[in-house]
Amino acid sequence: MQQGMGDVVFETALQEEARAGDRRSTVERFGAVRGETESLTANLTAEDQSIQSMPDVSPTKWHLGHTTWFFETFLLTRFDADYRVFDPAFGFLFNSYYESAGPRHPRPERGLLSRPTVDIVMAYRDHVSAAMARLIERVSEPEWGEIAALIELGIHHEQQHQELILMDIKHVFSINPLLPAYQALQLQVQAAAAPLVWVDFAGGLKEIGHQGAGFAFDNESPRHKVWLEPFRLAARPVTCGEYLGFIEERGYQRPEFWLSDGWATVRGQNWEAPLYWQRDGEEWSVFTLSGRRRLNPAEPVCHLSFYEADAFATWAGKRLPTEAEWEIAAEGLPILGNFADRGHLHPCADASSGGMAQPRQMYGEVWEWTASPYTAYPRFRPAGGAIGEYNGKFMCNQIVLRGGSAITPPGHIRATYRNFFPPSARWAFAGLRLAEDIG
């Protein structure tokens, strides 16, 4: 049927309305994520937000400034000719690792910065957020596609830092003799852990990696084929009670369970238990964002390094899953779990009966160490410019984790998401799930 002029006008009006709606939803989502970041500081003093307890930890106010610097540097100064930089010195103070964006303040010295104050950093956030809202409203249509993609990246970048804020302030509070609590004590499941059930997977030629619509980081692509031998995956993560068995059998004193570098780390740092665990006589306690409390044997073990996860798996006569095995096991499962919005901010025990032979607690609770080194997928190419430094430059001496944790923002995780940390890192909310070969 021939299209009349009225149809063309009507279609154009619909397209314009759709584009306007897209911009409105972007402004709303941008504002919601920015607001959530700031809400994480509601229970923190200015002094709390200035402390750096170790080189891997950043002060809360630095996170607030860095996530703001990201939007200022990669969007406002590039696409808004009328934008005026809040403070030229902030480009140096809040750059993290982007060599292409210029020099930066040394990471281990972020806790030495008494200035800018938290109030000034919050004023910086307000300045940039208001400018971003104007940019979204006024930018030309030809530029909107590129800008929308960068805003989406910036939103997910900020969500990553929401998790880092909680990781870091937990470490800051843990070294304070007063052991302050970030939030009130949370209720927890005290029932016995569900029996350990195994789920079998046939293996074969599979595909992993992101494809189709929806956001993903560049390191999740391209989608590609992998060959998997038949394998078996534990239906739930390893619990604190199970990990206690490793400790009680002198797992930290027996080198036969450890990788060489892991054993050197155990001896060099005098590890005897997971980070934040403490023994008083025969009783174990754990420091949480709700303060120190008695260890719950049924909850997933947390704050393990890759070395500890691998040693436990070896002691148990099993192994860690590869990231491809983890992704195939998670494929098709609903992305539901104990995320940051639940408010627990700590792994919770599996409340199911344990009889179902399907993976549980794959999302939320703890990031699960895999056996896979963090490397590029086949045909991976980083983006050009400074944005290309986001992930690709770290593809060395890191191990992949999957699934999200109890402090991961909801909506920020998917089956293809590849987190990564050095094998000795313990302040992340990381645990493990066992795997073994079939046949």
Steps between C-alpha positions, in 0.01 A plus 500: 500500500632841406602715797340844511654824626289483813651163584851642466419790732339265752802265492740791551298620799512153653875481445552839661284401795697177538829689492375749758384213720840337466669816623257541790559141612876555476478810720289309753732201509809720520348690792391184678846341483672820609257529789559140605876563517444797727256306719782256582673782689201589718638317804859615448673799655735721304785335691378153397505605136862618504680186619703261286571184701724330240620577145214303339238698693393848394336759726125534451534862393748395231238261356248785504745722314628239255154394378427869442832554322403220260194689373682832495800363308340264249175688432475861612840632390463315172140569397399821680682807369345715776605277787740646754719261697423513872865497608790427262693328782232231527612348172825408674346398834218279371646329196544133592710325235422665166843581357342665196312742726817642654705470821339402829555500874660173623242242604666407833494867606129574456452484876743788550261748338323697771397739224273522310253451782196278468281810462705619204488156339121496540481846340707358213248218463209744490678715241568207268160334548319821408722546194436141393123554518537805275723312258252215465220747431683721250748281310437466128341185366806391297708499821236341721581138410865532603416700810231256611748211479757689708238594760401135529865408551534776761191377686636146521841637597334686787321183608835324516619773733189465715621148575853627555376761748352223715801270458737778595313646796468148644877469497538850647265416789659158557834654599338747740530364860144620563374272218228743391198367313401647164137403558278337762523127567312298237297184555660182366394144430629274778381167357747230405650529153315322221659166411754523221340385175680473167368603159627322188570671166560306181764730356559518126536795265349806668491875450582755767528877505257786453285539196186686406338799663579638841812643657819301547861597560740449212676211675180292478526480120523373236276197548695192403504123512666294772530126546407364842554150627213363715513660844317521828433817700403533865145626535603768752813687610732361768383595849688635800442172679661305217791740493547452874572136421793611286631718784455228761699256285785752502441607143698822549800302626510234227684605182370205296169679447645828379632641176863606544427873492199446728712316757758780493219751557354300790837486671596858418171647625433249780155404377314261731138558393299711253522877531279640781485167688613491863521215749435551871570167666280248318261758355542675166363844417497701180508875440217622278362835390264457797790454739662188645275201566515125552588303188201334334618160367215485246582819310733505199863554593617844393816709466720226362789551265527284189783319674274406791213398273731279295661347809160416649390337174819292493452397864139399419616286206323727251593804291376846410278532191629676192320820411350327193359223720358759741334695218345191341365394841351846559354536150125535510475535878309805627729773626366500854690500823625679807621826348565840658133603486411226751690697763679202657836601350629157597460149355192316624455129556315301237144477632395221262475134595789418269315219324473665160773395258555841349749776577393738777641829625681549169424871521563720802646374829869469397703549186617152408861442411553302182809316381528732198764767455363832382595514133346630179234303320582400141478800264477748789604854412499779758333828409713788384613781726488513878178297521695209355700493825190403698556123496750377244815633667436282807501170314806372683553346846128509585243225559135509387211500748133461413152558639497818708479536878287624787625855434461498120229741377200317353474529124878517468567130452446241227622152415779636279636755752875450558635644823872464568743541787862406574520150652611631841211751539277430801300816567254427219182312591635181340434132572488182296291221354651157443518313171624163383537301181254230401656174392 
